[in-house]
Structure formats: C-alpha cells, structure tokens
Amino acid sequence: MTENRLSSKFVFILHADIVGSTALVQKNEKVAHERFQSAFTKFSKTISDYGGKAIEIRGDALLAEFVKASDAVSAALWFQSSNTRHNLELDDDIQPELRIGIGMGEVIVADNTVTGAGVVLAQRLEQLAKPGNIVIQGAVQETIPNRLPFEFSDLGEQKIKGFNTPIKAYEVYLTPGEYCPAPEDYKNEPLAQKPLIDRRFISVVSILFLLIISAILVTLQPWRSTDNSDSKTSVPNPSTSTENIPVAELNRQSDLSLAVLPFQNLSNNADQDYFVDGVTNDLITDLSQLSGLLVIASNSVFTYKGTAVKVQEVARDLGVNFVLEGSIQRAEARIRVNAQLIDARSGHHPTWIA
C-alpha cells in the first residue's frame, strides 16, 4: 500500500480562472476547450520560466505556487498582456480572458494535491479581479521590492468568505512605458526586451500621427508671423545669456514647441493603457526627431495623466505654443484615433479622426 505523504510549506499561491467559461463553451464546445487548454499551456510555460510551478489545471482554472512574490506577479503580468494580444488576433468572440489572484500562506501538500487557507485566499482574491486583471493580497504587496516597475491600486479591506478578519487587497499593473522584469535565471532571449504592447500597432499609429501633425503644421504655418514686431521679440538675442531664463520661457521662444499629453484610453479593457501609453511615448520620441520642433519630454507630460487639465494652462506651464491631445479606442483589430492639435496662442484646433 502506498502511503499518502503529507507535508506543509509556506508559498505564494496564484489562482487563475477563465471568465465566463460556461458561455464560451456554449458557443462552441470544441473550440472553447482547445483555447482553454492552449491558454493554460502557455501560462504554465510562463510560470515555469519565472521559477514557479503549475500544480493543478482543472478545466477552466489553474493553480500555481511560487517562492517569490515578485516572480508570481511578473509571470501574471506577462501572461495577461500576451493573452490580450493573442485574443485581439482571433476572428471570433471565443476569447478566453483570465482573472488572477495571488495570496500567501501555508499550504498542505498531499502527493500532487495542494490545499489550505493560502489556496482558498488566492481563489477569493481572483474573484475580486476584473477580466484581464490581477488582484494580490496586501501582505504580498509588502514583500515586492520598490525597484520593480509595478503600480498598485488600493482596493481597501475586503471581507472574504472563510476568513475572520478583512484582507487588504490591491490591483497590480505594470508601470506605463516599462518592461516586465525578466526571470533571473532565464537563459534565452530576455523577456524584458519584449514590450508588453504590440510594436507594429504602435508604429502604424505613430506614423499616422506624424502625417497628421505634418499636415496641420503645413496648413497653419506657425513659423510665419503676421506681426513683425512680435517676431523680433520672440527670437532670443544670441549674445544674451539664457542661464537665468526659466525653462518654460526658453521653450516659449521657439515658434514650433509642442507638448503631447497622454492619450486617453477609451477601450473597455484597462489593459489597453499599456498600448495607449506606448503610442504616446513613441509619438513623443518620433516627433522629437523632427528638425526645428521642440517637443516636451514624456516624464514632464505624464504628470498630467488621469487629471482634468486646461490646455492653455498646460501650454503656459510648459512654455509651449502647441498642445496635442486625443484618445484611442481599440476593439479587436480596429483602432479609432481622435487627435486634436491646439494652437495655444490662437485657440485654433483642427480635429482629425483616423
């Protein structure tokens, strides 16, 4: 007779399940199960890459364990972004989205089965997550080094079934414009060199914006002044030192000075923030290559992200004559872009939609 060996250990537990799996199966049982299996196979590989172990896969759910919280979060972030990109390439609506919860605690191991409060907690945290998102225990968040490019949204104290005291919970995201940390012992191509957003989409959108802005600037011809006296005062005397002139004023002395505000994400999926922020960053980089155009750096304009601002105030604070703002809405393979270039001096603002 084989003895059922019992042991316990303290680990970080990841629990994931597929959102609306029953409805997906009802649409096409064979296709749905194939895609569930494919998603979990890919996730298991990612978990292994980050030093974790996929313990159980039960139909529409996956259970894994990690020694380090940062590895669990990195694996979850990497997979969610990769899975979102994959779903966008599908030509039907059988698109498995995962919710992920990560907790910590002591678990009981019996052969290949893991049970315990840590498993239950991870499952309950996963149920708090939105489709495509990740929710982690507050105690897990406290163990993650500050140097990692993660951002946390406080969900407060959550009353969780089966636990006597409320559990602190956080949503976790990758910092916009940053790369997902690579596994420490990963020997192949570093995952950190693979952006979590589709660069082909970003390149296409950035080129589109460059064409739009070029057309607008040619139309407005801001370098041609209608007032000779103003033109003379706007050009600094080369013999005059600029050492004591504020940066905003130096920017304003250039007729072609531009600030690109962070574009708004109008998609229902918050994961598209990575894509939208990537477009904004790439657009700033590409525009800064244009000769004669002064473009404000991304670290300055991203301080305005998520806040209601007046374009005139932004132009005054940054010392620019033009402000570009807009929004991006992405659904499957379709992208809708609304861009507005505003001349802060005249208020002229032609709108372009692509």
C-alpha positions in Angstrom: 0.0 0.0 0.0 1.3 3.5 -0.9 1.4 5.9 2.0 -0.2 9.2 1.4 2.6 11.6 2.3 1.6 14.9 3.9 3.8 18.0 4.2 3.3 21.7 4.6 5.2 24.7 3.3 4.9 28.5 3.1 4.5 29.7 -0.5 2.9 32.4 -2.7 -0.2 30.9 -4.4 -1.5 32.0 -7.8 -5.0 31.1 -8.8 -6.5 31.9 -12.2 -9.7 31.1 -14.0 -11.4 31.9 -17.3 -14.1 34.5 -17.2 -17.5 33.3 -18.5 -16.2 29.9 -19.4 -19.6 28.3 -19.5 -20.9 30.9 -22.0 -17.8 30.4 -24.2 -18.3 26.6 -24.2 -22.0 27.1 -25.2 -20.9 29.0 -28.3 -18.6 26.2 -29.5 -17.6 23.5 -27.0 -14.7 22.1 -29.1 -13.1 25.4 -29.9 -13.6 26.7 -26.4 -11.8 23.8 -24.7 -9.0 23.9 -27.2 -8.4 27.6 -26.4 -8.7 27.0 -22.7 -6.0 24.3 -22.9 -3.8 26.5 -25.1 -4.0 29.4 -22.7 -3.2 27.3 -19.7 -0.3 25.6 -21.6 1.2 29.0 -22.4 0.6 30.2 -18.8 2.2 27.1 -17.4 5.3 27.7 -19.5 5.5 31.3 -18.3 5.1 30.2 -14.7 7.9 27.8 -15.2 10.1 30.4 -16.8 9.6 32.6 -13.6 10.6 29.8 -11.3 7.0 28.8 -10.3 5.2 25.5 -10.6 1.8 24.9 -12.1 0.3 22.5 -9.7 -3.2 21.8 -11.0 -5.2 22.6 -14.1 -8.9 21.9 -13.6 -11.0 22.7 -16.7 -11.2 26.4 -16.5 -8.9 27.1 -13.6 -5.2 26.9 -12.8 -3.3 26.8 -9.5 0.4 27.5 -9.2 3.0 28.2 -6.5 6.0 30.5 -6.3 8.8 31.0 -3.8 8.9 34.8 -4.5 6.0 37.2 -4.8 7.8 39.3 -7.5 8.1 36.2 -9.7 4.4 35.4 -9.3 3.4 39.0 -10.2 5.8 39.2 -13.1 4.5 35.9 -14.6 0.9 37.0 -14.2 1.5 40.4 -15.8 3.5 38.9 -18.7 0.8 36.3 -19.4 -2.1 38.7 -19.2 -0.6 41.1 -21.7 0.4 38.2 -24.0 -3.1 36.7 -23.8 -4.7 40.0 -24.6 -2.6 40.4 -27.7 -3.5 36.8 -28.8 -7.2 37.4 -28.3 -7.1 40.5 -30.5 -5.9 38.3 -33.3 -8.8 35.9 -33.1 -11.6 36.4 -35.7 -14.4 35.3 -33.4 -15.7 36.0 -29.9 -14.5 32.8 -28.2 -11.7 34.7 -26.5 -10.6 33.3 -23.1 -9.9 36.1 -20.6 -8.3 35.3 -17.2 -8.7 36.7 -13.8 -5.8 36.1 -11.5 -5.4 36.2 -7.7 -2.2 35.9 -5.7 -2.0 35.3 -2.0 0.4 33.8 0.5 0.3 31.3 3.3 0.9 27.8 4.5 -0.4 25.0 2.3 -0.7 21.3 2.8 0.8 19.1 0.1 -0.5 15.5 -0.3 1.2 13.9 -3.3 0.3 16.2 -6.2 -2.6 18.0 -4.4 -2.3 21.3 -2.6 -4.9 22.5 -0.1 -5.0 25.0 2.7 -6.0 28.6 3.5 -3.5 30.0 1.1 -5.2 28.3 -1.8 -8.7 29.5 -0.7 -7.4 33.0 -0.3 -5.9 33.2 -3.8 -9.1 31.9 -5.3 -11.2 34.5 -3.4 -8.8 37.3 -4.5 -9.1 36.1 -8.1 -12.8 36.6 -7.8 -12.3 40.3 -7.0 -10.3 40.8 -10.2 -11.8 42.3 -13.4 -11.3 40.3 -16.6 -7.7 40.5 -17.7 -6.6 41.9 -14.3 -4.7 40.7 -11.3 -5.5 41.2 -7.6 -3.0 40.4 -4.8 -3.1 40.2 -1.1 -1.8 43.3 0.8 0.8 41.1 2.6 2.1 40.0 -0.9 2.4 43.6 -2.0 4.5 44.4 1.0 7.1 41.8 0.0 7.7 43.2 -3.5 10.8 45.4 -3.9 10.1 49.1 -4.7 12.6 49.0 -7.6 10.3 46.8 -9.7 8.1 48.6 -12.3 4.8 47.7 -10.6 1.9 50.1 -9.7 -0.8 49.2 -7.2 -4.4 50.3 -6.9 -5.7 50.0 -3.3 -8.9 48.1 -3.1 -9.1 48.5 0.7 -10.1 45.9 3.3 -12.1 43.1 1.7 -14.4 40.8 3.7 -13.6 37.4 2.3 -15.7 34.3 2.9 -13.9 31.9 5.1 -11.7 34.4 6.8 -12.5 36.1 10.1 -10.6 39.3 9.5 -10.8 41.6 6.4 -8.0 41.1 3.9 -6.2 44.1 2.3 -6.2 43.8 -1.4 -4.6 45.6 -4.4 -4.9 45.5 -8.1 -1.4 45.4 -9.7 -0.3 46.9 -13.1 2.9 47.3 -15.0 4.2 50.9 -14.9 3.3 52.5 -18.3 6.2 52.5 -20.7 8.2 49.9 -18.6 9.1 46.3 -19.4 8.1 43.3 -17.4 11.1 42.1 -15.3 12.7 39.0 -16.9 13.2 35.8 -14.8 16.6 36.0 -13.0 17.9 32.7 -14.5 16.3 32.9 -17.9 19.0 31.9 -20.4 17.3 32.6 -23.7 16.1 35.9 -25.2 15.2 38.2 -22.2 11.5 38.7 -21.8 12.3 42.2 -20.6 13.3 43.0 -24.2 9.9 42.1 -25.4 7.5 45.0 -24.9 4.1 44.2 -23.5 2.4 46.0 -26.3 2.3 45.2 -30.0 5.0 47.4 -31.5 3.5 47.0 -35.0 0.3 48.7 -33.9 2.3 51.5 -32.2 4.5 52.1 -35.2 1.4 52.3 -37.5 -0.4 54.7 -35.2 2.8 56.8 -34.6 3.4 57.2 -38.4 -0.3 58.2 -38.8 0.1 60.9 -36.1 3.3 62.2 -37.8 1.5 62.5 -41.1 -1.4 64.3 -39.3 0.8 66.7 -37.5 2.9 67.5 -40.5 -0.3 68.3 -42.5 -1.6 70.5 -39.7 1.7 72.4 -39.3 1.9 72.9 -43.1 -1.6 74.3 -43.0 -1.1 76.6 -40.1 2.5 77.6 -40.9 3.2 78.8 -37.4 6.7 79.8 -38.4 5.3 82.6 -40.5 4.5 85.5 -38.2 1.9 88.1 -39.2 3.4 90.7 -36.8 7.0 91.7 -37.4 7.4 93.2 -34.0 6.2 90.0 -32.3 8.6 88.0 -34.5 11.5 90.1 -33.4 10.7 89.8 -29.7 10.2 86.0 -29.9 13.7 85.3 -31.0 16.4 85.4 -28.3 19.5 87.5 -28.8 22.4 85.1 -29.4 24.6 87.3 -27.4 22.3 87.2 -24.4 22.9 84.6 -21.7 19.9 82.2 -21.1 21.3 81.0 -17.8 18.7 82.8 -15.7 15.8 82.3 -18.1 13.1 79.8 -16.9 12.9 76.6 -18.9 9.2 77.3 -19.8 10.2 80.7 -21.2 13.0 79.2 -23.2 10.5 76.8 -24.7 8.1 79.5 -25.5 10.8 81.4 -27.5 10.5 78.7 -30.1 7.6 79.1 -32.5 7.5 75.3 -33.0 7.2 74.0 -29.4 4.9 71.1 -28.7 3.6 69.1 -25.7 1.9 65.7 -26.3 -0.5 65.0 -23.5 -1.0 61.3 -22.5 -3.8 60.0 -24.8 -6.9 58.7 -23.2 -7.9 55.1 -23.3 -11.5 54.8 -24.4 -11.4 51.0 -24.6 -13.4 48.9 -22.1 -10.2 46.9 -21.2 -7.9 48.7 -18.8 -5.0 46.5 -20.1 -5.1 48.8 -23.2 -3.5 51.5 -21.1 -0.2 49.9 -21.9 -0.9 50.2 -25.6 -2.1 53.8 -25.4 0.8 54.9 -23.2 3.2 53.2 -25.6 1.7 55.2 -28.5 2.1 58.4 -26.6 5.8 57.6 -25.7 6.6 56.6 -29.2 4.9 59.6 -30.7 7.0 61.9 -28.4 10.2 60.1 -29.4 9.4 60.3 -33.2 8.3 64.0 -33.1 11.5 64.9 -31.2 13.5 63.8 -34.2 11.9 66.5 -36.4 14.3 69.3 -37.1 13.1 72.7 -35.7 10.4 71.2 -33.5 10.9 71.4 -29.7 9.0 68.6 -28.0 8.5 68.3 -24.2 9.9 65.1 -22.7 7.5 62.3 -21.7 8.4 62.4 -18.0 7.0 66.0 -17.9 3.8 65.4 -19.8 2.9 62.2 -18.0 2.4 64.1 -14.8 -0.9 65.3 -16.3 -2.1 61.7 -16.9 -5.5 61.0 -15.4 -6.2 64.6 -14.4 -8.5 67.1 -15.9 -6.4 70.0 -17.3 -6.9 73.1 -19.3 -4.8 73.1 -22.5 -4.0 76.8 -22.0 -2.6 76.1 -18.5 -0.5 73.2 -19.7 0.9 75.4 -22.5 1.7 78.1 -20.1 3.3 75.8 -17.5 5.4 74.0 -20.1 6.1 77.1 -22.2 4.8 75.6 -25.5 2.8 77.1 -28.3 1.1 73.9 -29.4 -0.5 71.0 -27.4 -1.6 67.7 -28.9 -4.3 65.7 -27.1 -6.5 62.9 -28.0 -7.9 59.4 -27.4 -7.5 55.9 -28.7 -10.2 53.2 -28.8 -9.2 49.7 -29.7 -11.5 46.8 -30.3 -10.1 43.6 -31.8 -8.2 44.6 -34.9 -9.8 48.0 -35.2 -8.3 51.2 -33.8 -10.1 54.6 -33.6 -7.9 57.6 -33.0 -9.1 61.1 -32.2 -6.4 63.7 -32.2 -6.6 67.4 -31.6 -3.7 69.8 -32.2 -4.3 73.1 -30.4 -2.5 76.4 -31.0 -2.4 77.8 -27.5 -1.9 81.3 -28.9 -4.9 81.5 -31.1 -7.1 78.7 -29.8 -7.3 77.2 -33.3 -7.8 73.4 -33.0 -8.5 71.3 -36.1 -9.7 67.8 -35.2 -8.5 64.7 -37.0 -10.1 61.3 -36.7 -8.5 58.1 -38.1 
